[in-house]
Amino acid sequence: MTTVLVADDDADVRDVVVFKLQQSGYDVLVAEDGATALALARDAMPDIAVLDVMMPRMTGLDVCRELRAAEATAAIPVILLTARAQEGDVEGGFAWGADDYLTKPFSPRELASRVRAVLARSRR
């Protein structure tokens, strides 16, 4: 089964994302902050990570950078999910190594579609 790591400090957002991804057939790992997300990614090696940008202990951008810096985790695709919608924020997310960037508020269906699309591209 495909495993998705979801990290968001907002419990309501996290619950919606987890529910939609589980409904779409994914196994989901959950983190409430960036440091926990990074530890889970290193231990469980998920197929993809969906990371909020603004989280305690470590931002999603920092998690993305750390994943890209390590050979073992460099290939894990990352989707950043964030309220930061300015053009510079989006550019920064991609510059730090994100594979996709989705702004809040978001459609859970669109998120599930983007997860499928990023996974399909990463498996080529």
N, C-alpha and C positions, 0 to 999 in steps of 0.2 A: 504494500500500500504506500502511496505517496505521502510523505510527511511534510507538513507546513509548520514552521515556527512563527508564532504570532506574538509580538511584543508591543504592548500599549499600556500606559499607566492609567488610562481612563477605563474603568471596569465596564461601563455601558458599551463603549465602542468595542472593547475586547470581546465582550459577550456576543455582540452582533456578528463580528468577524468570525469568531470560533463557530457559532451556530451555522452560518452560511457555508463555511468551508467544510464542516462535518457533513452538512446536508448534501454537499457536492461530492462527497465520497473521500475526503482527505482525512488522514490522521493528523491531529493538531497538538502541538506542544505550545504551552502558554507561559509567557513571562510578563511580569509587571514593571520591569525596569531594564535598562540596557545592559547592565552587568550580568544579570541573570540570563538575559537573551544570549549574550556572548558565550557564557558558560554552557548553556544548553546546546548552542550551535556546535561548539567544540566537542561536546560529549556525544550528542545524538546524530550529528551530521544530517540535518534535515535536507529535503530536496529543494526547498525554497524558504526564504524568510520574508515575512511582512513586518516591517518595523515602523513604529511611530518615530518621528524625528525628535520631538521634545519629550524626553523621559528622564526620570531621576537616575542618579548614579552614573549614567553614561547615555549620551544621545544616540539616536538611531544612526546618525551620520558617523559617529565614532565606532559603533558596532560594525557598520558597513566597511569602514576603513580597516578595522582590525581583521575582519573576515578576509578581505582582499589581500592583506599583508601576509597571511599565513598560507603556505602551500596547501595544507590539508583542507582549508575552508575557502580558498580563493574562487572555486567554481560554483559555490552556492549562490544561486540567483537571489537578488534582493529587490523587493518592492518597498519603496518608502511611502508611508501613509501619513499624511500630515495636514495640519491647518495652514501651514506656511505655503502660500500660493503665489508669492511674488516671483517674477521671472528669474531674478537672481537666486532665489531659494531653489527653484527647479534646476537651474543650471548647476548650482552647487551640489545638489543631490546626485546628478549624473556625473559630475566631476569626481565625486568621492567614490564612484563605482556602482551606483544603483543601476539596476536593469530597467526599472520603471518607477514612476512617481505618480501617486494618486492623491488628490487634495480632498480634504474634509470640507463640507459634508460630502459623502460619497454614496454611491449605490452599491449595496452588497452584491447584487448580480454583476455589476461591472467589475468589482474586485475579483469575484470568482472567475470571470472571463479573463481578466488580466493575469491571474495566477496560471490558468490553463495556457494562455498564450506565451508567457515567459517560460514556463516549463517546456513547452513544445520547441521554442527556439533554443533552449539550453541543451536539449537532447539531440540536436542535429549533429 
